[in-house]
Amino acid sequence: MKDKRHAPSVTSLPQSPQDEADHRVRRYALTMGIRTVCFLLMALVQPLGWWTWAFAAAAIFLPYIAVVYANAGSDSTPSAVESPVAQLESPRASAPEPTAADPDVITIIERRDDRGAGER
């Protein structure tokens, strides 16, 4: 019989803290870059119209969205991290053998007249 030790897969390990921080900074910088573009478009697009208000709203609310988006991290993707500790296999339990004889059955019959008989 072969020894079935299961080594943890490198792809099942979580992202390193440095890589995760770099990923968050890139997402924040991208969102804030979009905010800067919206602010410039708000100031430069003429004549004033509904799109000016749309760019202004984006420039106002994108910092909040950028922080929430950057801090989301990789928490939303579940990872099944396997323990690197070798696991011991438990011995296999044998199934109980069926018995040919009928099992013992205890039947209790209660009658109203039996309850008071012991107290007399």
VMD Tcl script that builds the backbone (N, CA, C; Angstrom):
set m [mol new atoms 360]
animate dup $m
set s [atomselect $m all]
$s set {name element resname resid chain x y z} {
  {N N MET 1 A 0.842 -1.170 0.000}
  {CA C MET 1 A 0.000 0.000 0.000}
  {C C MET 1 A 0.898 1.247 0.000}
  {N N LYS 2 A 0.580 2.207 -0.851}
  {CA C LYS 2 A 1.377 3.420 -0.946}
  {C C LYS 2 A 1.021 4.389 0.168}
  {N N ASP 3 A 2.005 5.159 0.569}
  {CA C ASP 3 A 1.777 6.202 1.567}
  {C C ASP 3 A 1.170 7.402 0.848}
  {N N LYS 4 A -0.026 7.826 1.243}
  {CA C LYS 4 A -0.743 8.894 0.551}
  {C C LYS 4 A -0.576 10.212 1.301}
  {N N ARG 5 A 0.581 10.801 1.218}
  {CA C ARG 5 A 0.787 12.123 1.815}
  {C C ARG 5 A 0.455 13.164 0.757}
  {N N HIS 6 A -0.275 14.144 1.163}
  {CA C HIS 6 A -0.753 15.163 0.235}
  {C C HIS 6 A -0.034 16.470 0.542}
  {N N ALA 7 A 0.843 16.880 -0.362}
  {CA C ALA 7 A 1.570 18.132 -0.167}
  {C C ALA 7 A 0.672 19.300 -0.544}
  {N N PRO 8 A 0.773 20.435 0.171}
  {CA C PRO 8 A -0.068 21.583 -0.181}
  {C C PRO 8 A 0.338 22.148 -1.541}
  {N N SER 9 A -0.642 22.540 -2.291}
  {CA C SER 9 A -0.407 23.116 -3.608}
  {C C SER 9 A -0.040 24.587 -3.464}
  {N N VAL 10 A 0.902 25.033 -4.271}
  {CA C VAL 10 A 1.315 26.436 -4.212}
  {C C VAL 10 A 0.173 27.345 -4.637}
  {N N THR 11 A -0.669 26.886 -5.546}
  {CA C THR 11 A -1.770 27.716 -6.015}
  {C C THR 11 A -2.879 27.848 -4.987}
  {N N SER 12 A -2.886 26.985 -3.959}
  {CA C SER 12 A -3.933 27.084 -2.942}
  {C C SER 12 A -3.541 28.024 -1.802}
  {N N LEU 13 A -2.311 28.517 -1.801}
  {CA C LEU 13 A -1.866 29.421 -0.740}
  {C C LEU 13 A -2.371 30.833 -1.016}
  {N N PRO 14 A -2.611 31.629 0.027}
  {CA C PRO 14 A -3.083 33.008 -0.194}
  {C C PRO 14 A -1.968 33.879 -0.760}
  {N N GLN 15 A -2.368 35.028 -1.271}
  {CA C GLN 15 A -1.429 35.993 -1.833}
  {C C GLN 15 A -0.559 36.563 -0.721}
  {N N SER 16 A 0.713 36.826 -1.033}
  {CA C SER 16 A 1.607 37.365 -0.005}
  {C C SER 16 A 1.144 38.768 0.388}
  {N N PRO 17 A 1.422 39.193 1.625}
  {CA C PRO 17 A 0.985 40.527 2.061}
  {C C PRO 17 A 1.548 41.654 1.197}
  {N N GLN 18 A 2.789 41.528 0.742}
  {CA C GLN 18 A 3.381 42.572 -0.102}
  {C C GLN 18 A 2.677 42.654 -1.450}
  {N N ASP 19 A 2.390 41.502 -2.061}
  {CA C ASP 19 A 1.681 41.501 -3.347}
  {C C ASP 19 A 0.265 42.052 -3.193}
  {N N GLU 20 A -0.392 41.705 -2.093}
  {CA C GLU 20 A -1.747 42.212 -1.861}
  {C C GLU 20 A -1.736 43.727 -1.667}
  {N N ALA 21 A -0.745 44.245 -0.924}
  {CA C ALA 21 A -0.641 45.696 -0.718}
  {C C ALA 21 A -0.364 46.402 -2.045}
  {N N ASP 22 A 0.515 45.836 -2.872}
  {CA C ASP 22 A 0.794 46.431 -4.186}
  {C C ASP 22 A -0.459 46.449 -5.056}
  {N N HIS 23 A -1.224 45.379 -5.009}
  {CA C HIS 23 A -2.462 45.298 -5.792}
  {C C HIS 23 A -3.464 46.358 -5.329}
  {N N ARG 24 A -3.556 46.565 -4.017}
  {CA C ARG 24 A -4.473 47.578 -3.484}
  {C C ARG 24 A -4.043 48.987 -3.891}
  {N N VAL 25 A -2.747 49.254 -3.852}
  {CA C VAL 25 A -2.246 50.579 -4.244}
  {C C VAL 25 A -2.536 50.823 -5.726}
  {N N ARG 26 A -2.340 49.809 -6.569}
  {CA C ARG 26 A -2.628 49.978 -8.000}
  {C C ARG 26 A -4.108 50.265 -8.238}
  {N N ARG 27 A -4.999 49.543 -7.519}
  {CA C ARG 27 A -6.436 49.792 -7.691}
  {C C ARG 27 A -6.819 51.191 -7.221}
  {N N TYR 28 A -6.242 51.638 -6.102}
  {CA C TYR 28 A -6.535 52.976 -5.593}
  {C C TYR 28 A -6.026 54.034 -6.574}
  {N N ALA 29 A -4.798 53.858 -7.083}
  {CA C ALA 29 A -4.232 54.834 -8.023}
  {C C ALA 29 A -5.059 54.892 -9.307}
  {N N LEU 30 A -5.524 53.749 -9.785}
  {CA C LEU 30 A -6.345 53.739 -10.990}
  {C C LEU 30 A -7.655 54.508 -10.767}
  {N N THR 31 A -8.318 54.263 -9.647}
  {CA C THR 31 A -9.583 54.935 -9.365}
  {C C THR 31 A -9.378 56.430 -9.160}
  {N N MET 32 A -8.311 56.807 -8.489}
  {CA C MET 32 A -8.046 58.240 -8.286}
  {C C MET 32 A -7.614 58.908 -9.591}
  {N N GLY 33 A -7.000 58.168 -10.499}
  {CA C GLY 33 A -6.692 58.706 -11.828}
  {C C GLY 33 A -7.973 59.001 -12.595}
  {N N ILE 34 A -8.944 58.102 -12.482}
  {CA C ILE 34 A -10.249 58.341 -13.116}
  {C C ILE 34 A -10.909 59.567 -12.497}
  {N N ARG 35 A -10.756 59.754 -11.178}
  {CA C ARG 35 A -11.323 60.927 -10.519}
  {C C ARG 35 A -10.680 62.211 -11.045}
  {N N THR 36 A -9.369 62.186 -11.244}
  {CA C THR 36 A -8.667 63.366 -11.757}
  {C C THR 36 A -9.164 63.704 -13.164}
  {N N VAL 37 A -9.360 62.683 -13.989}
  {CA C VAL 37 A -9.884 62.910 -15.339}
  {C C VAL 37 A -11.288 63.509 -15.269}
  {N N CYS 38 A -12.119 62.999 -14.367}
  {CA C CYS 38 A -13.478 63.543 -14.214}
  {C C CYS 38 A -13.442 64.992 -13.759}
  {N N PHE 39 A -12.517 65.321 -12.842}
  {CA C PHE 39 A -12.405 66.704 -12.363}
  {C C PHE 39 A -11.963 67.629 -13.504}
  {N N LEU 40 A -10.990 67.182 -14.312}
  {CA C LEU 40 A -10.536 68.000 -15.435}
  {C C LEU 40 A -11.643 68.169 -16.480}
  {N N LEU 41 A -12.370 67.098 -16.760}
  {CA C LEU 41 A -13.470 67.205 -17.721}
  {C C LEU 41 A -14.569 68.126 -17.210}
  {N N MET 42 A -14.807 68.104 -15.888}
  {CA C MET 42 A -15.811 68.990 -15.308}
  {C C MET 42 A -15.409 70.454 -15.523}
  {N N ALA 43 A -14.129 70.743 -15.381}
  {CA C ALA 43 A -13.662 72.130 -15.506}
  {C C ALA 43 A -13.495 72.565 -16.959}
  {N N LEU 44 A -13.181 71.628 -17.851}
  {CA C LEU 44 A -12.828 72.025 -19.215}
  {C C LEU 44 A -13.948 71.885 -20.238}
  {N N VAL 45 A -14.915 71.022 -20.000}
  {CA C VAL 45 A -15.964 70.795 -20.997}
  {C C VAL 45 A -16.916 71.985 -20.993}
  {N N GLN 46 A -17.119 72.567 -22.213}
  {CA C GLN 46 A -18.021 73.695 -22.381}
  {C C GLN 46 A -19.006 73.339 -23.477}
  {N N PRO 47 A -20.182 73.736 -23.535}
  {CA C PRO 47 A -20.949 74.505 -22.574}
  {C C PRO 47 A -21.364 73.612 -21.396}
  {N N LEU 48 A -21.739 74.270 -20.322}
  {CA C LEU 48 A -22.152 73.551 -19.132}
  {C C LEU 48 A -23.463 72.822 -19.405}
  {N N GLY 49 A -23.553 71.608 -18.894}
  {CA C GLY 49 A -24.760 70.814 -19.114}
  {C C GLY 49 A -24.843 69.717 -18.069}
  {N N TRP 50 A -25.659 68.726 -18.324}
  {CA C TRP 50 A -25.841 67.639 -17.357}
  {C C TRP 50 A -24.561 66.843 -17.154}
  {N N TRP 51 A -23.724 66.722 -18.210}
  {CA C TRP 51 A -22.481 65.966 -18.082}
  {C C TRP 51 A -21.513 66.648 -17.126}
  {N N THR 52 A -21.610 67.970 -17.014}
  {CA C THR 52 A -20.767 68.680 -16.046}
  {C C THR 52 A -21.114 68.225 -14.637}
  {N N TRP 53 A -22.408 68.092 -14.360}
  {CA C TRP 53 A -22.829 67.623 -13.036}
  {C C TRP 53 A -22.456 66.158 -12.830}
  {N N ALA 54 A -22.499 65.372 -13.887}
  {CA C ALA 54 A -22.102 63.962 -13.776}
  {C C ALA 54 A -20.613 63.848 -13.459}
  {N N PHE 55 A -19.779 64.659 -14.136}
  {CA C PHE 55 A -18.335 64.657 -13.833}
  {C C PHE 55 A -18.070 65.160 -12.421}
  {N N ALA 56 A -18.835 66.163 -11.980}
  {CA C ALA 56 A -18.665 66.693 -10.618}
  {C C ALA 56 A -19.038 65.633 -9.583}
  {N N ALA 57 A -20.143 64.928 -9.811}
  {CA C ALA 57 A -20.549 63.875 -8.876}
  {C C ALA 57 A -19.498 62.764 -8.824}
  {N N ALA 58 A -18.955 62.405 -9.984}
  {CA C ALA 58 A -17.906 61.379 -10.011}
  {C C ALA 58 A -16.666 61.861 -9.258}
  {N N ALA 59 A -16.296 63.124 -9.440}
  {CA C ALA 59 A -15.121 63.661 -8.754}
  {C C ALA 59 A -15.344 63.736 -7.245}
  {N N ILE 60 A -16.584 63.925 -6.818}
  {CA C ILE 60 A -16.878 64.007 -5.384}
  {C C ILE 60 A -16.918 62.615 -4.745}
  {N N PHE 61 A -17.573 61.651 -5.400}
  {CA C PHE 61 A -17.796 60.345 -4.773}
  {C C PHE 61 A -16.720 59.302 -5.073}
  {N N LEU 62 A -15.868 59.522 -6.063}
  {CA C LEU 62 A -14.847 58.530 -6.381}
  {C C LEU 62 A -13.807 58.318 -5.274}
  {N N PRO 63 A -13.442 59.304 -4.448}
  {CA C PRO 63 A -12.500 58.989 -3.361}
  {C C PRO 63 A -13.046 57.932 -2.401}
  {N N TYR 64 A -14.316 58.028 -2.049}
  {CA C TYR 64 A -14.930 57.021 -1.172}
  {C C TYR 64 A -14.933 55.665 -1.849}
  {N N ILE 65 A -15.342 55.645 -3.108}
  {CA C ILE 65 A -15.380 54.398 -3.860}
  {C C ILE 65 A -13.980 53.812 -4.007}
  {N N ALA 66 A -12.977 54.673 -4.212}
  {CA C ALA 66 A -11.601 54.204 -4.369}
  {C C ALA 66 A -11.096 53.531 -3.100}
  {N N VAL 67 A -11.403 54.111 -1.948}
  {CA C VAL 67 A -10.951 53.524 -0.679}
  {C C VAL 67 A -11.646 52.193 -0.435}
  {N N VAL 68 A -12.948 52.136 -0.647}
  {CA C VAL 68 A -13.681 50.883 -0.429}
  {C C VAL 68 A -13.206 49.820 -1.417}
  {N N TYR 69 A -13.021 50.189 -2.663}
  {CA C TYR 69 A -12.579 49.256 -3.702}
  {C C TYR 69 A -11.165 48.758 -3.414}
  {N N ALA 70 A -10.276 49.647 -2.974}
  {CA C ALA 70 A -8.897 49.242 -2.693}
  {C C ALA 70 A -8.816 48.368 -1.448}
  {N N ASN 71 A -9.635 48.663 -0.433}
  {CA C ASN 71 A -9.573 47.892 0.808}
  {C C ASN 71 A -10.319 46.573 0.733}
  {N N ALA 72 A -11.058 46.352 -0.351}
  {CA C ALA 72 A -11.756 45.081 -0.487}
  {C C ALA 72 A -10.761 43.937 -0.533}
  {N N GLY 73 A -9.599 44.168 -1.091}
  {CA C GLY 73 A -8.551 43.156 -1.105}
  {C C GLY 73 A -9.001 41.878 -1.771}
  {N N SER 74 A -8.383 40.799 -1.382}
  {CA C SER 74 A -8.751 39.506 -1.934}
  {C C SER 74 A -9.645 38.750 -0.964}
  {N N ASP 75 A -10.296 39.470 -0.046}
  {CA C ASP 75 A -11.173 38.825 0.915}
  {C C ASP 75 A -12.392 38.206 0.237}
  {N N SER 76 A -12.775 38.754 -0.911}
  {CA C SER 76 A -13.975 38.266 -1.576}
  {C C SER 76 A -13.742 36.940 -2.290}
  {N N THR 77 A -12.476 36.571 -2.509}
  {CA C THR 77 A -12.197 35.299 -3.166}
  {C C THR 77 A -11.770 34.285 -2.114}
  {N N PRO 78 A -12.586 33.275 -1.888}
  {CA C PRO 78 A -12.220 32.289 -0.872}
  {C C PRO 78 A -11.036 31.444 -1.330}
  {N N SER 79 A -10.158 31.142 -0.407}
  {CA C SER 79 A -9.032 30.278 -0.724}
  {C C SER 79 A -9.043 29.101 0.238}
  {N N ALA 80 A -8.842 27.937 -0.306}
  {CA C ALA 80 A -8.809 26.729 0.504}
  {C C ALA 80 A -7.352 26.427 0.835}
  {N N VAL 81 A -6.883 26.954 1.939}
  {CA C VAL 81 A -5.505 26.747 2.331}
  {C C VAL 81 A -5.395 25.390 2.999}
  {N N GLU 82 A -4.454 24.607 2.519}
  {CA C GLU 82 A -4.243 23.290 3.078}
  {C C GLU 82 A -3.133 23.370 4.113}
  {N N SER 83 A -3.273 22.613 5.161}
  {CA C SER 83 A -2.276 22.589 6.223}
  {C C SER 83 A -1.032 21.858 5.742}
  {N N PRO 84 A 0.154 22.441 5.957}
  {CA C PRO 84 A 1.377 21.755 5.538}
  {C C PRO 84 A 1.770 20.618 6.487}
  {N N VAL 85 A 1.073 20.497 7.612}
  {CA C VAL 85 A 1.374 19.441 8.566}
  {C C VAL 85 A 0.859 18.112 8.021}
  {N N ALA 86 A 1.687 17.104 8.125}
  {CA C ALA 86 A 1.276 15.787 7.639}
  {C C ALA 86 A 0.114 15.278 8.479}
  {N N GLN 87 A -0.902 14.799 7.814}
  {CA C GLN 87 A -2.082 14.294 8.498}
  {C C GLN 87 A -1.981 12.781 8.610}
  {N N LEU 88 A -2.251 12.250 9.781}
  {CA C LEU 88 A -2.263 10.811 9.980}
  {C C LEU 88 A -3.646 10.282 9.660}
  {N N GLU 89 A -3.686 9.149 8.975}
  {CA C GLU 89 A -4.971 8.562 8.656}
  {C C GLU 89 A -5.447 7.747 9.843}
  {N N SER 90 A -6.705 7.870 10.165}
  {CA C SER 90 A -7.267 7.092 11.258}
  {C C SER 90 A -7.552 5.675 10.767}
  {N N PRO 91 A -7.514 4.707 11.688}
  {CA C PRO 91 A -7.812 3.339 11.259}
  {C C PRO 91 A -9.265 3.244 10.820}
  {N N ARG 92 A -9.490 2.438 9.824}
  {CA C ARG 92 A -10.846 2.294 9.296}
  {C C ARG 92 A -11.689 1.473 10.261}
  {N N ALA 93 A -12.866 1.964 10.544}
  {CA C ALA 93 A -13.772 1.265 11.450}
  {C C ALA 93 A -14.468 0.153 10.680}
  {N N SER 94 A -14.569 -0.988 11.321}
  {CA C SER 94 A -15.258 -2.098 10.662}
  {C C SER 94 A -16.759 -1.956 10.905}
  {N N ALA 95 A -17.519 -2.386 9.934}
  {CA C ALA 95 A -18.977 -2.305 10.038}
  {C C ALA 95 A -19.463 -3.343 11.044}
  {N N PRO 96 A -20.481 -3.032 11.843}
  {CA C PRO 96 A -20.983 -4.022 12.802}
  {C C PRO 96 A -21.606 -5.205 12.063}
  {N N GLU 97 A -21.369 -6.368 12.613}
  {CA C GLU 97 A -21.895 -7.576 11.978}
  {C C GLU 97 A -23.377 -7.721 12.306}
  {N N PRO 98 A -24.183 -8.077 11.328}
  {CA C PRO 98 A -25.611 -8.266 11.607}
  {C C PRO 98 A -25.816 -9.537 12.441}
  {N N THR 99 A -26.731 -9.466 13.383}
  {CA C THR 99 A -27.022 -10.622 14.230}
  {C C THR 99 A -28.215 -11.368 13.673}
  {N N ALA 100 A -28.144 -12.686 13.766}
  {CA C ALA 100 A -29.219 -13.513 13.237}
  {C C ALA 100 A -30.389 -13.597 14.216}
  {N N ALA 101 A -30.102 -13.480 15.521}
  {CA C ALA 101 A -31.163 -13.601 16.526}
  {C C ALA 101 A -31.951 -12.304 16.617}
  {N N ASP 102 A -33.191 -12.388 17.068}
  {CA C ASP 102 A -34.010 -11.204 17.271}
  {C C ASP 102 A -33.457 -10.419 18.448}
  {N N PRO 103 A -33.441 -9.105 18.353}
  {CA C PRO 103 A -32.939 -8.314 19.475}
  {C C PRO 103 A -33.907 -8.378 20.657}
  {N N ASP 104 A -33.359 -8.168 21.849}
  {CA C ASP 104 A -34.200 -8.162 23.052}
  {C C ASP 104 A -35.065 -6.910 23.039}
  {N N VAL 105 A -36.348 -7.097 23.251}
  {CA C VAL 105 A -37.286 -5.991 23.270}
  {C C VAL 105 A -37.945 -5.970 24.632}
  {N N ILE 106 A -37.923 -4.819 25.268}
  {CA C ILE 106 A -38.576 -4.653 26.566}
  {C C ILE 106 A -39.832 -3.845 26.331}
  {N N THR 107 A -40.974 -4.409 26.724}
  {CA C THR 107 A -42.252 -3.735 26.548}
  {C C THR 107 A -42.787 -3.359 27.918}
  {N N ILE 108 A -43.155 -2.113 28.098}
  {CA C ILE 108 A -43.722 -1.624 29.344}
  {C C ILE 108 A -45.173 -1.266 29.078}
  {N N ILE 109 A -46.054 -1.890 29.825}
  {CA C ILE 109 A -47.477 -1.620 29.669}
  {C C ILE 109 A -47.940 -0.956 30.960}
  {N N GLU 110 A -48.496 0.201 30.828}
  {CA C GLU 110 A -49.007 0.921 31.997}
  {C C GLU 110 A -50.523 0.941 31.926}
  {N N ARG 111 A -51.142 0.580 33.059}
  {CA C ARG 111 A -52.595 0.656 33.160}
  {C C ARG 111 A -52.924 1.534 34.339}
  {N N ARG 112 A -54.081 2.098 34.283}
  {CA C ARG 112 A -54.520 3.000 35.332}
  {C C ARG 112 A -54.576 2.265 36.690}
  {N N ASP 113 A -55.041 1.048 36.712}
  {CA C ASP 113 A -55.150 0.318 37.974}
  {C C ASP 113 A -53.779 -0.116 38.501}
  {N N ASP 114 A -52.738 -0.212 37.652}
  {CA C ASP 114 A -51.402 -0.583 38.108}
  {C C ASP 114 A -50.709 0.564 38.838}
  {N N ARG 115 A -51.059 1.776 38.549}
  {CA C ARG 115 A -50.386 2.926 39.175}
  {C C ARG 115 A -50.669 3.022 40.667}
  {N N GLY 116 A -51.870 2.794 41.049}
  {CA C GLY 116 A -52.249 2.926 42.453}
  {C C GLY 116 A -52.001 1.649 43.252}
  {N N ALA 117 A -51.686 0.512 42.598}
  {CA C ALA 117 A -51.532 -0.758 43.288}
  {C C ALA 117 A -50.315 -0.760 44.218}
  {N N GLY 118 A -49.237 -0.064 43.845}
  {CA C GLY 118 A -48.048 -0.077 44.684}
  {C C GLY 118 A -48.158 0.838 45.889}
  {N N GLU 119 A -49.085 1.768 45.905}
  {CA C GLU 119 A -49.210 2.722 46.999}
  {C C GLU 119 A -50.137 2.238 48.097}
  {N N ARG 120 A -50.889 1.185 47.940}
  {CA C ARG 120 A -51.853 0.722 48.914}
  {C C ARG 120 A -51.229 0.055 50.070}
}
mol reanalyze $m
mol bondsrecalc $m
mol representation Tube
mol addrep $m
